[in-house]
Amino acid sequence: MTDREESADEEQNQPAGGLFTGLRIVSLCTLLSRVLGFIRETAIAGLWGLSPVSDAFVGAFKIPNLARALFGEGALSAAFTPLFVREQEQHGRDAAMQLASSVFVWLGLWLTALVAVAELVLAGTIWLAPLSAEWRLWLWLTALMLPYLPLICLTAQMGAVLNALGRFVWPALLPVLFNVSSLAAIWILQRFNLTAEAQAHWLAGFVVLTGFLQLAAPWPQLWRLGFRPHGHWLAMRDRIHELLGMMAPVVVGLSITQVNTFCDTMIAFVMSRPQDAVSSVWRPLEFGTVSALNLGQRLFQFPLGILGVALGTVIFPVLTRHAERGDWQRLRDDLSLGLRLVFVIGLPASAGLWLLAEPLAVVLFQRGNVTNANAQQIAEMIATYGLSVWAFCGLLIVQRGYYAIGDRITPLKIGLFVVLVDVILNFSLIFAIGGRGLALSTSLCGILQFGLCLLFIQGRVGRLPWWSLTSNAGRAVLAALGMTAVASWVLQQLAAGAVNSSGRLLQLGVTILAAVVSYAVLAAVLRLDEFWMLLRPHRDAE
């Protein structure tokens, strides 16, 4: 049996159980990563509070973190996976690995050159331009963390290879490695008597060190699977340029959500008043808005990562193989299944974040230098971002459907239109409702983008089973409303005892338990079978 026949035999008619097994693996690893990420963000907030140093570090970290979110959590995988799968289907695994190694080398060269140019620009700006202390610190931290960008992009490309081959554990564990390393760095820094600015500089250096660790971790498994650097990568230069040109609109299209949140941060950084200022005509945002947005995004990204990113990671190779083989019915079936899973889990997640925003902010972040007023500011961001969890999860699935069939332009056009709408809404809302206007703009634009992508994909894959989707979504809404009513009642009943940290933690824990149990009961009553598919291993065999 040839290598091509062997790989095709491994993947042909893969049962749905493979999807759910992969989803559980990625979801559990993502859950662990998100929990550790919360601990990391809480540690940083406790270290500096909502202060100018915190704002500068968060703003600077947004650039490499944007690269991590784009490339480490889907965009590079979405661009590269169809190319890798097509090469494997047509020419076998050896040819696919040769393609992957050539892309790795060229990607590394181009990104290193890009970072070198950016570092020169930053150095010139820092030394020559008249800057305030906040801006100078922000640029220094950006320069220190910028080398993380090529490291995480190369790591993501190796993860895309592993995901395409059905190996999900290592790519899903790499964010865990990042968070563990970051927590270790924070713990070490707290042992020394350093100023806040010095701590920020050292922590920026640890970010880059963690990038090297993430890049090295998957190599043993890739080596066993046949990934080898080939000496003939120069001969493939023209083809690599062609492939990178094909990847560019995919990366841009999938980056819209991250670009919108990045714009939120930059607008907040520019439009926030200095710490000692009382009011300002053209700066309507209070100081600390950048950090509050960042912490709100962390809570928003928790369910988005566990469901949206995890499901998109697992379902994408499946959709790509269906498209490569021209099996449109199975592609529509699996795409519909992904959307139904999103509705069943995403809608209650949105309701839960909206309802529990305040107790979550108080329990998770109100310590150290984070005051009660800061916690209320964070809670506003959590509730507003939480409104759109279900839409952003669905968007990740629908976009994978476009890229699986080779349509890179439609989601790009929709995304660019949404960016324009987001910018307009940002500057309209911040003068009316303050910092939470940035979060509301992103949420509304996410819902708009999901709706437009879902509407137009039918022209490429055929009519979706709308009756099944609307019935599923309607029952999920009813279950989420019932869950919210039960959880709200429990929250109010325990409010009197939530006067200290242990009481607030008990209130939050019991309310979450009540929400989960009530939603499970309602899911059974309303026959939301997709909810139980996620929990019952024996359903995989069906």
SENU-808204 format. One line per 4 residues: for each residue x, y, z of C-alpha. Coordinates in steps of 0.05 Angstrom, whole numbers. Layout:
X:Y:Z  ...
END
This chain:
0:0:0  28:68:-20  35:126:28  -22:163:-7
-68:102:-2  -50:91:71  -66:163:90  -131:161:51
-150:95:84  -137:125:153  -184:184:140  -238:154:96
-306:153:128  -281:176:194  -338:168:244  -368:225:282
-336:197:345  -269:220:320  -295:291:319  -323:287:390
-261:253:417  -217:307:387  -265:361:412  -261:334:484
-185:332:481  -178:403:455  -233:430:500  -202:401:563
-133:428:545  -164:495:527  -202:495:593  -137:484:631
-103:538:590  -159:588:602  -160:575:677  -85:586:680
-94:648:637  -143:676:687  -94:662:743  -40:697:702
-83:758:688  -104:760:762  -31:757:783  -13:815:736
-73:856:760  -53:843:832  19:862:815  4:931:784
-71:942:792  -106:984:739  -47:1032:732  -7:1065:676
45:1009:681  -10:957:674  -40:994:615  28:999:581
44:925:590  -26:903:567  -22:950:507  47:926:488
30:853:497  -30:862:451  16:860:391  50:793:403
-15:768:435  -52:787:372  -3:744:334  -14:688:384
-90:694:378  -87:698:302  -36:644:288  -36:603:351
-112:597:355  -134:586:284  -117:634:227  -53:602:204
-83:533:214  -144:554:173  -99:579:117  -49:522:116
-92:461:132  -129:458:64  -62:462:28  -32:407:71
-93:362:66  -97:371:-10  -23:353:-17  -32:292:27
-94:269:-11  -62:277:-79  11:259:-67  17:225:1
44:244:69  117:251:49  100:304:-2  56:339:49
112:340:100  160:367:48  111:423:34  104:437:109
179:441:120  188:489:62  133:534:88  165:531:157
232:556:131  205:611:87  156:635:141  213:639:191
256:680:144  202:730:125  177:740:196  247:749:224
261:803:172  194:836:188  210:838:262  280:866:249
251:924:209  198:937:263  252:938:317  292:990:279
230:1034:273  214:1027:347  286:1042:367  287:1105:325
220:1128:354  242:1117:426  308:1154:417  287:1211:372
213:1227:386  190:1270:446  147:1220:484  110:1219:550
132:1168:602  72:1124:588  84:1122:513  159:1110:522
146:1051:568  94:1023:520  144:1026:461  200:995:502
156:937:523  132:928:451  203:925:426  221:873:479
162:827:464  161:834:388  209:774:376  153:730:404
115:741:339  156:696:293  164:644:347  89:635:358
75:636:284  124:580:271  96:542:330  25:550:302
47:523:234  74:460:267  9:455:306  -30:460:241
9:400:214  -7:359:276  -81:378:274  -86:359:201
-58:290:219  -108:282:276  -58:296:332  -91:348:376
-58:341:444  7:378:435  -21:438:397  -75:445:451
-24:440:507  23:494:481  -20:551:510  -17:515:576
59:516:572  56:591:559  12:605:619  52:561:666
117:594:644  86:664:653  62:647:723  131:622:741
161:686:716  113:729:757  128:687:819  203:697:808
196:772:798  157:780:862  216:751:900  259:812:882
253:884:903  240:915:835  201:976:812  137:964:773
172:987:708  230:939:719  181:882:732  146:898:667
212:897:628  233:830:658  164:799:646  168:821:573
233:784:566  202:721:596  148:724:543  201:715:489
235:659:527  168:623:532  162:629:456  226:589:448
198:535:495  134:531:455  172:524:390  215:467:416
160:426:450  125:395:389  189:375:352  195:303:379
125:284:356  133:318:289  199:283:278  167:215:291
113:233:240  165:248:187  173:324:191  244:339:166
277:404:144  293:393:71  352:424:35  312:437:-28
268:491:3  301:543:-42  276:506:-103  205:513:-78
209:589:-72  159:604:-127  108:555:-101  116:581:-30
103:652:-54  40:627:-88  17:591:-25  31:651:19
-10:694:-29  -67:645:-21  -59:646:55  -60:722:61
-135:733:53  -150:675:101  -106:705:155  -136:774:146
-207:746:144  -199:707:208  -163:764:242  -223:810:243
-245:792:314  -175:802:340  -167:866:301  -231:893:331
-209:877:402  -140:906:387  -174:970:362  -213:971:427
-148:970:466  -113:1023:424  -173:1070:425  -178:1061:501
-103:1074:508  -108:1140:469  -175:1163:495  -164:1149:569
-152:1207:616  -87:1209:657  -93:1181:727  -94:1250:760
-143:1282:711  -215:1293:731  -247:1306:664  -229:1317:592
-268:1339:531  -234:1294:481  -213:1238:528  -279:1209:553
-251:1145:583  -226:1138:654  -156:1111:666  -152:1036:673
-200:1024:615  -146:986:576  -135:937:633  -210:930:646
-221:914:572  -166:863:574  -194:827:634  -264:829:605
-237:798:541  -204:743:582  -271:721:611  -303:727:542
-249:684:511  -259:629:562  -322:598:531  -299:621:462
-236:580:468  -268:519:501  -323:513:448  -309:558:388
-234:550:379  -235:476:400  -293:457:354  -263:498:297
-196:463:306  -226:393:304  -280:402:252  -238:440:201
-197:380:174  -262:341:169  -296:395:128  -234:402:85
-232:328:67  -307:329:50  -295:388:3  -233:356:-28
-274:294:-44  -335:333:-67  -380:304:-13  -424:365:-4
-479:330:35  -431:307:89  -400:376:91  -468:408:102
-485:356:155  -421:367:195  -426:443:187  -497:440:213
-476:396:271  -422:446:290  -472:503:289  -522:464:332
-467:451:383  -451:525:383  -523:544:398  -531:492:453
-468:514:490  -456:585:466  -524:614:484  -523:593:557
-450:616:561  -471:685:538  -528:687:588  -483:664:644
-429:716:632  -481:771:629  -514:749:694  -451:733:733
-407:790:708  -404:826:775  -391:766:821  -340:739:771
-302:805:770  -303:811:846  -282:739:861  -230:733:806
-198:802:805  -214:844:867  -150:835:906  -83:869:913
-87:937:879  -154:923:846  -207:964:882  -282:953:884
-291:1009:833  -241:973:787  -280:908:795  -345:943:774
-309:971:713  -285:901:695  -355:873:706  -384:921:655
-335:894:603  -350:821:620  -425:830:613  -420:868:548
-371:822:514  -410:762:540  -471:780:499  -437:755:435
-402:691:457  -450:648:416  -441:691:353  -365:689:356
-365:614:367  -411:605:307  -368:652:265  -308:607:276
-346:547:249  -377:582:189  -310:613:169  -279:543:169
-334:523:121  -313:578:73  -239:560:77  -252:486:70
-285:498:1  -230:546:-20  -270:611:-14  -222:660:17
-252:725:-9  -324:725:16  -306:723:91  -252:774:78
-301:823:46  -351:813:102  -296:822:154  -270:887:125
-340:915:123  -349:896:196  -284:930:216  -310:995:186
-375:988:224  -336:973:288  -293:1036:282  -355:1079:271
-391:1048:330  -330:1054:375  -324:1129:367  -400:1137:371
-410:1098:434  -351:1118:479  -379:1189:485  -447:1161:504
-433:1102:551  -358:1105:563  -310:1046:560  -364:992:555
-382:1024:488  -319:992:459  -341:924:483  -412:934:459
-388:954:390  -346:890:384  -405:847:407  -454:878:358
-404:871:301  -391:798:319  -466:783:313  -469:821:247
-409:784:218  -436:716:238  -503:730:207  -474:754:141
-426:695:136  -481:645:151  -527:677:99  -477:678:42
-445:609:51  -507:576:23  -488:601:-46  -426:557:-42
-446:493:-5  -522:490:-17  -581:504:27  -570:490:101
-623:453:142  -655:516:169  -713:482:204  -664:439:245
-620:499:261  -676:547:281  -711:493:322  -646:478:358
-630:552:370  -701:566:395  -700:510:445  -630:531:467
-656:602:479  -713:576:521  -666:532:562  -618:591:571
-674:636:595  -698:584:645  -627:574:669  -619:650:677
-682:654:719  -660:598:765  -589:625:772  -614:696:785
-659:671:841  -602:632:873  -556:691:866  -605:736:903
-618:685:958  -544:681:974  -530:756:969  -536:768:1044
-479:720:1059  -432:748:1006  -398:798:1052  -327:770:1049
-284:732:1000  -306:663:1022  -379:683:1022  -373:713:951
-337:650:927  -392:606:956  -446:649:925  -412:645:856
-399:570:861  -469:551:882  -500:596:829  -457:565:774
-476:496:798  -550:514:798  -543:543:728  -509:480:701
-559:432:734  -619:472:712  -594:477:641  -580:403:639
-651:388:662  -681:436:611  -637:406:557  -667:338:572
-738:365:574  -729:404:509  -692:347:475  -628:384:461
-591:321:441  -527:358:421  -516:376:495  -513:303:513
-468:286:453  -414:326:487  -421:288:553  -433:215:532
-372:179:505  -414:121:479  -450:168:431  -385:173:391
-396:105:363  -462:123:333
END
